[in-house]
Amino acid sequence: MRVPWDERSAALRVPRARPELSRRRLLALGGGGAGLLALNRLPAGQGSGAVRLPDHPFRLGVASGDPTPDGVVLWTRLAPVPLAEDGLAGMPRRTVPVRWEIAEDSAMRRVIRRGTVTADPDWAHSVHVEVGGLRPGREYWYRFEAAGEISDVGRTRTAPPRDAATPLSLAFVSCQAYDAGFYTAYRHLADQDLDAVVHLGDFIYEGGINATAGVRGIPLSAAHSLETITLEQYRLRHALIGSDPDLIAARQAAPFVAMVDDHDVQDNWAGPSEPTGATPENFLRRRAAALRAFYEHLPLRRSSLPRAYDMALYRRLDLGALATLFVLDERQFRSPENIGERDDPRRTMLGAAQERWLLDGLGGSRATWHVLANQVMMFQLDRLTDPGLQQLNPDTWDGYAAARERLLHGIVERKVANPIVMSGDAHFNCAADLKADFDDPDSPVVASEFLGTSITSGQDGSDMTTGGKEWLAANPHLKFYNNQRGYVRCRVTPTEWTTDYLVMDKVTRPGGTTSLRASFVVEAGRRGLQNA
């Protein structure tokens, strides 16, 4: 029989940071109406360790990530004062025991795993629990306790059985500049009953934020106006972003799969080469700080623990027999940007080891769908309509054309079934077919790419722009363009992949509404996009 931490803890905490959540979501996360209305704190000193903290320590919420058929990563960070400028978030410089438990019900009565871990000040009192021994394709609920306080309850889900073609509901997001808008899209996403959310990068932005937090109109101290360079500054920026109630709700509702893009460190960084104006020593020190803070604030496994200025991020997730997800790292190993050398076969986007790993994995997988979680745009985008002239972005795969050709040729050569590419970074929505030769409209389709817009970066935007019209005219393989904010939802079955573009009418003010802007279908066994 389970012995509860405290008999009074059966009545769960009302999520104090999310008053706008629907009754359905509250019931799903809390397990019932009556219990939600009773808030019971464990007295300081009772429970796991007599540690006194200045406030509730779970103000950055809870999260889970990287689901497998038998397990998942559980995450939290103890942060009673998230915006403390020293980066310690109000925590003492000592280790703190944290208890966790995972249950088969949202009321946390059927607990099946529990344990105690240590939150270390060297890692910003973050906690990464790798839970195993779970059943595949199942919902679970989890929570933490520290210093007599209990966290909100999070929902997670394990991956389907390896031999089962279980339908999937996924979403992918990117680019959430805090001062550019409100994270209202995350509130909508939290209600979607998703199996997983793929975050394609730019979880934070490294630039300074003004005293009113941009359009949010809330006071921030001068510490936020500085560009993030030190570990303390990166921790503070992650704490600011992580304290948003809509992001907390989304991370609490489904497991996240996260990767780094450029602004998580510094705009347009490429491999070990220092950006213009930086010395090698200073950039590597900054990169080490950024990757460490990224690990501290995302539900990543121990295999991604940073070592100096490196971090193992590319990985594979098998989502049953239906889909294999290849999470790519397109920052740490790429050649420096040089659009004039885009066709040089020595240049790389992924690095030789990751490129071999990806092609070997694609060739060896027998899943129905093969999905590349890809930070930057893969399809060729000629931004000029004049015949014979091209304007290409060196930061995307257009700057690494020979490497893109190797990848697409490798997919064809290995007869990879139903390849799909998820992309972010660009702050607009696009759907495109990936061609063996982008300059030949009759060239065969190799894969289909869905480029998702930002959560807030770029502010409200509009449905169409002059540039968007020109791009559609100049690039026959480009089938859709939209310049609003939002996220992308993917519904996956053995016969069809359906992608829905969910857009916001506004993000520069609270209360924006979400609507379905467009849907596309890829049929299994048939290359190319179709309108849904």
Buried (B, 14 or more C-beta within 10 A) or exposed (E): EEEEBBEEBBBBBBBEBBEEBEEEBBBBBBBBEEBBEEEEBBEEEBBBBEBEBEEBBBBBBBBBBBBBBBBBBBBBBBBBBBBBEEBBBBBBEEBBBBBBBBBBBBBBEEBBBBEEBEBEBEBBBBBBBBBEEBEBBEBBBBBBBBBBBBBBBBBBBBBBBBEBBBEBBBBBBBBBBBBBBBBBBBBBBBBBEBBBBBBBBBBBBBBBBEEEBBBBEEEBEEBBEBEBBBBBBBBBBBBBBBBBBBBBBBBBBBBBBBBBBBBBBBEBBBBBBBBEEBEEEEBBBBBBBBBBBBBBBBBBBEEBBBEEBBBBBBBEBBBBBBBBBBBBBBBBBBBBBEBEBBEBEEBBBBBEEBBEBBBEBBBEBEBBBBBBBBBBBBBBBBBEBEEEEBEBBBBBBBBBBBBBBBBBEBBEEBEBBBBBBBBBBBBBBBBBBBBBEBEEEEBEBBBBBBBBBBBBBBBBBEEEBEEBEBBBEBBBBBBBBBBBBBBBBBBBBEEBBBBBBBBBBBBBBBEBEBEEBBBBBBEBEEBBBBEE
